[in-house]
Amino acid sequence: MKRIVEILVFLIVTIGFAQSSEKFQRANSLYNQEKYQEAIDAYKSIIDAGQESASLYYNMANAHYKLSNIGPSVYYYEKGLELAPNDEDIKNNLVFAQNATIDSIDSIPQGFISGALKKIINLFNYDGWAWLSVLCVILFVVLFILYYSSRTSVKKRLFFVGSWGVLVLGVFGVFFAFKQYNSIKNNQFAIIFSQETVVKSEPNLRSEDIFELHEGTKVQVSETVNDWKKIKLSDGKIGWIPSEDLKEL
Protein backbone atom coordinates (compact mmCIF):
# COMPACT_ATOMS: atom_id res chain seq x y z
CA MET A 1 0.00 0.00 0.00
CA LYS A 2 2.82 2.40 0.91
CA ARG A 3 4.51 1.65 -2.41
CA ILE A 4 1.32 2.46 -4.32
CA VAL A 5 1.00 5.80 -2.52
CA GLU A 6 4.62 6.67 -3.36
CA ILE A 7 4.02 5.86 -7.03
CA LEU A 8 0.86 8.00 -7.09
CA VAL A 9 2.70 10.92 -5.49
CA PHE A 10 5.52 10.57 -8.02
CA LEU A 11 3.03 10.52 -10.93
CA ILE A 12 1.19 13.59 -9.62
CA VAL A 13 4.44 15.55 -9.22
CA THR A 14 5.64 14.47 -12.67
CA ILE A 15 2.35 15.46 -14.32
CA GLY A 16 2.43 18.79 -12.46
CA PHE A 17 5.92 19.61 -13.75
CA ALA A 18 4.96 18.58 -17.28
CA GLN A 19 1.89 20.81 -17.21
CA SER A 20 3.90 23.76 -15.87
CA SER A 21 6.50 23.27 -18.61
CA GLU A 22 3.75 23.18 -21.23
CA LYS A 23 2.17 26.36 -19.83
CA PHE A 24 5.57 28.05 -19.79
CA GLN A 25 6.20 27.20 -23.44
CA ARG A 26 2.72 28.44 -24.36
CA ALA A 27 3.37 31.72 -22.51
CA ASN A 28 6.72 32.10 -24.30
CA SER A 29 4.95 31.55 -27.61
CA LEU A 30 2.48 34.33 -26.80
CA TYR A 31 5.39 36.60 -25.90
CA ASN A 32 7.14 35.86 -29.20
CA GLN A 33 3.89 36.73 -30.99
CA GLU A 34 3.98 40.10 -29.17
CA LYS A 35 0.81 39.23 -27.28
CA TYR A 36 2.36 40.58 -24.11
CA GLN A 37 -0.74 40.89 -21.91
CA GLU A 38 -1.80 37.34 -22.76
CA ALA A 39 1.74 36.17 -22.01
CA ILE A 40 1.61 37.96 -18.64
CA ASP A 41 -1.67 36.23 -17.79
CA ALA A 42 -0.14 32.87 -18.74
CA TYR A 43 3.01 33.45 -16.66
CA LYS A 44 0.88 34.61 -13.72
CA SER A 45 -1.19 31.41 -13.83
CA ILE A 46 2.04 29.43 -13.37
CA ILE A 47 3.14 31.63 -10.45
CA ASP A 48 -0.32 31.38 -8.86
CA ALA A 49 0.00 27.58 -9.07
CA GLY A 50 3.04 27.80 -6.76
CA GLN A 51 5.77 27.41 -9.38
CA GLU A 52 8.71 29.79 -9.60
CA SER A 53 12.04 30.07 -11.38
CA ALA A 54 14.44 32.80 -12.43
CA SER A 55 13.52 32.35 -16.10
CA LEU A 56 9.80 32.58 -15.30
CA TYR A 57 10.23 35.87 -13.41
CA TYR A 58 12.61 37.16 -16.10
CA ASN A 59 10.13 36.53 -18.91
CA MET A 60 7.29 37.97 -16.84
CA ALA A 61 9.35 41.13 -16.28
CA ASN A 62 10.21 41.39 -19.99
CA ALA A 63 6.53 41.22 -20.93
CA HIS A 64 5.66 43.96 -18.44
CA TYR A 65 8.54 46.09 -19.72
CA LYS A 66 7.24 45.77 -23.29
CA LEU A 67 3.93 47.24 -22.07
CA SER A 68 5.76 50.02 -20.15
CA ASN A 69 4.58 48.60 -16.80
CA ILE A 70 7.69 49.85 -15.01
CA GLY A 71 6.73 48.87 -11.46
CA PRO A 72 5.89 45.23 -12.25
CA SER A 73 8.91 44.89 -14.55
CA VAL A 74 11.30 46.04 -11.81
CA TYR A 75 9.49 43.82 -9.30
CA TYR A 76 9.82 40.64 -11.34
CA TYR A 77 13.44 41.33 -12.34
CA GLU A 78 14.20 41.67 -8.62
CA LYS A 79 12.34 38.40 -7.93
CA GLY A 80 14.43 36.71 -10.62
CA LEU A 81 17.65 38.02 -9.07
CA GLU A 82 16.67 36.54 -5.71
CA LEU A 83 16.80 33.10 -7.34
CA ALA A 84 19.74 33.79 -9.70
CA PRO A 85 21.84 36.61 -8.20
CA ASN A 86 24.58 36.29 -10.83
CA ASP A 87 22.38 36.22 -13.94
CA GLU A 88 23.78 38.95 -16.22
CA ASP A 89 20.69 39.10 -18.45
CA ILE A 90 18.44 39.84 -15.48
CA LYS A 91 20.90 42.40 -14.11
CA ASN A 92 21.18 44.22 -17.45
CA ASN A 93 17.41 44.33 -18.04
CA LEU A 94 16.84 45.49 -14.47
CA VAL A 95 19.12 48.45 -15.17
CA PHE A 96 17.04 49.33 -18.26
CA ALA A 97 13.84 49.17 -16.21
CA GLN A 98 15.32 51.25 -13.39
CA ASN A 99 16.46 53.87 -15.90
CA ALA A 100 12.82 54.25 -16.93
CA THR A 101 11.80 55.22 -13.39
CA ILE A 102 11.34 58.87 -12.41
CA ASP A 103 12.96 58.92 -8.97
CA SER A 104 16.72 59.32 -8.74
CA ILE A 105 17.89 58.27 -5.29
CA ASP A 106 21.53 58.29 -4.23
CA SER A 107 22.77 55.48 -2.03
CA ILE A 108 24.78 56.06 1.13
CA PRO A 109 28.40 55.15 0.26
CA GLN A 110 29.65 51.88 1.73
CA GLY A 111 33.08 51.30 3.18
CA PHE A 112 35.56 49.25 1.14
CA ILE A 113 35.48 46.27 3.49
CA SER A 114 31.69 46.18 3.89
CA GLY A 115 31.23 46.62 0.14
CA ALA A 116 33.66 43.82 -0.68
CA LEU A 117 32.03 41.52 1.90
CA LYS A 118 28.59 42.22 0.43
CA LYS A 119 29.84 41.32 -3.07
CA ILE A 120 31.25 38.03 -1.79
CA ILE A 121 28.04 37.16 0.08
CA ASN A 122 25.95 37.91 -3.02
CA LEU A 123 27.93 35.45 -5.15
CA PHE A 124 25.36 32.80 -4.12
CA ASN A 125 21.99 32.78 -2.43
CA TYR A 126 21.85 31.25 1.06
CA ASP A 127 20.90 27.85 -0.36
CA GLY A 128 24.01 27.99 -2.57
CA TRP A 129 26.26 28.79 0.37
CA ALA A 130 24.65 26.00 2.42
CA TRP A 131 25.29 23.43 -0.33
CA LEU A 132 28.86 24.67 -0.67
CA SER A 133 29.36 24.08 3.06
CA VAL A 134 27.99 20.54 2.80
CA LEU A 135 30.32 19.83 -0.13
CA CYS A 136 33.28 21.19 1.83
CA VAL A 137 32.51 18.92 4.80
CA ILE A 138 32.38 15.90 2.48
CA LEU A 139 35.69 16.91 0.87
CA PHE A 140 37.21 17.42 4.32
CA VAL A 141 36.32 13.84 5.32
CA VAL A 142 37.65 12.43 2.04
CA LEU A 143 40.92 14.37 2.23
CA PHE A 144 41.39 13.47 5.89
CA ILE A 145 40.98 9.79 5.07
CA LEU A 146 43.51 10.15 2.26
CA TYR A 147 45.85 11.89 4.73
CA TYR A 148 45.74 8.93 7.10
CA SER A 149 46.10 6.35 4.32
CA SER A 150 49.01 8.10 2.54
CA ARG A 151 52.52 6.82 3.16
CA THR A 152 54.65 9.65 1.78
CA SER A 153 55.20 12.85 3.72
CA VAL A 154 54.53 15.03 0.67
CA LYS A 155 51.10 13.53 0.12
CA LYS A 156 50.32 13.63 3.83
CA ARG A 157 51.20 17.33 3.96
CA LEU A 158 49.15 18.05 0.81
CA PHE A 159 46.04 16.21 2.01
CA PHE A 160 46.33 17.67 5.52
CA VAL A 161 46.54 21.27 4.28
CA GLY A 162 43.81 20.63 1.70
CA SER A 163 41.43 19.09 4.24
CA TRP A 164 41.70 21.99 6.66
CA GLY A 165 41.50 24.47 3.77
CA VAL A 166 38.13 23.15 2.58
CA LEU A 167 36.91 22.95 6.19
CA VAL A 168 37.68 26.66 6.70
CA LEU A 169 35.90 27.40 3.41
CA GLY A 170 32.92 25.40 4.65
CA VAL A 171 32.81 27.41 7.88
CA PHE A 172 32.83 30.64 5.87
CA GLY A 173 30.06 29.17 3.70
CA VAL A 174 27.89 28.64 6.79
CA PHE A 175 28.68 32.17 7.97
CA PHE A 176 27.80 33.71 4.59
CA ALA A 177 24.59 31.63 4.38
CA PHE A 178 23.42 32.92 7.77
CA LYS A 179 24.43 36.48 6.87
CA GLN A 180 22.42 36.41 3.67
CA TYR A 181 19.45 34.68 5.27
CA ASN A 182 19.35 37.24 8.08
CA SER A 183 19.75 40.06 5.56
CA ILE A 184 16.72 38.84 3.60
CA LYS A 185 14.71 38.17 6.76
CA ASN A 186 15.49 41.50 8.45
CA ASN A 187 15.51 43.70 5.33
CA GLN A 188 12.16 43.47 3.62
CA PHE A 189 12.18 45.34 0.32
CA ALA A 190 9.30 46.41 -1.89
CA ILE A 191 8.65 48.09 -5.23
CA ILE A 192 6.35 51.09 -5.64
CA PHE A 193 3.44 50.05 -7.89
CA SER A 194 1.43 53.26 -7.79
CA GLN A 195 2.27 55.77 -10.54
CA GLU A 196 2.69 58.39 -7.81
CA THR A 197 2.44 58.20 -4.05
CA VAL A 198 2.89 60.81 -1.32
CA VAL A 199 5.12 59.81 1.58
CA LYS A 200 3.71 60.94 4.94
CA SER A 201 5.43 61.74 8.23
CA GLU A 202 2.99 59.50 10.14
CA PRO A 203 0.69 56.56 9.23
CA ASN A 204 -2.43 58.65 8.56
CA LEU A 205 -3.78 60.96 5.85
CA ARG A 206 -3.75 64.02 8.13
CA SER A 207 0.01 63.95 8.67
CA GLU A 208 2.52 66.11 6.83
CA ASP A 209 3.57 65.36 3.24
CA ILE A 210 7.34 64.74 3.16
CA PHE A 211 8.14 63.81 -0.45
CA GLU A 212 6.78 61.89 -3.44
CA LEU A 213 7.75 58.57 -4.96
CA HIS A 214 6.90 57.08 -8.34
CA GLU A 215 6.36 53.70 -9.93
CA GLY A 216 9.31 51.31 -9.96
CA THR A 217 11.27 52.76 -7.03
CA LYS A 218 12.72 50.21 -4.63
CA VAL A 219 12.22 50.85 -0.92
CA GLN A 220 12.89 49.04 2.33
CA VAL A 221 9.89 48.22 4.53
CA SER A 222 10.64 48.44 8.24
CA GLU A 223 7.23 48.53 9.92
CA THR A 224 3.51 48.00 9.30
CA VAL A 225 0.70 49.87 11.04
CA ASN A 226 -2.81 49.04 9.88
CA ASP A 227 -2.86 49.82 6.14
CA TRP A 228 0.39 51.80 6.19
CA LYS A 229 4.01 50.81 5.60
CA LYS A 230 7.01 52.60 7.03
CA ILE A 231 9.65 52.80 4.31
CA LYS A 232 13.29 53.75 4.09
CA LEU A 233 15.14 54.83 0.96
CA SER A 234 18.74 54.02 0.07
CA ASP A 235 19.66 57.66 0.85
CA GLY A 236 18.31 57.35 4.40
CA LYS A 237 14.95 59.13 4.02
CA ILE A 238 12.02 57.55 5.88
CA GLY A 239 8.26 57.96 5.85
CA TRP A 240 4.90 56.22 5.59
CA ILE A 241 2.85 55.24 2.52
CA PRO A 242 -0.39 53.25 2.03
CA SER A 243 0.20 49.50 1.74
CA GLU A 244 -1.72 49.37 -1.55
CA ASP A 245 0.89 51.61 -3.23
CA LEU A 246 3.69 49.03 -3.07
CA LYS A 247 4.32 45.32 -3.45
CA GLU A 248 6.75 43.55 -1.16
CA LEU A 249 9.42 41.28 -2.66
Summary of the structure (lengths in Angstrom):
residues: 249
radius of gyration: 23.6
end to end distance: 42.4
largest distance: 80.4
contacts: 719
relative contact order: 0.09
helix: 62%
strand: 15%
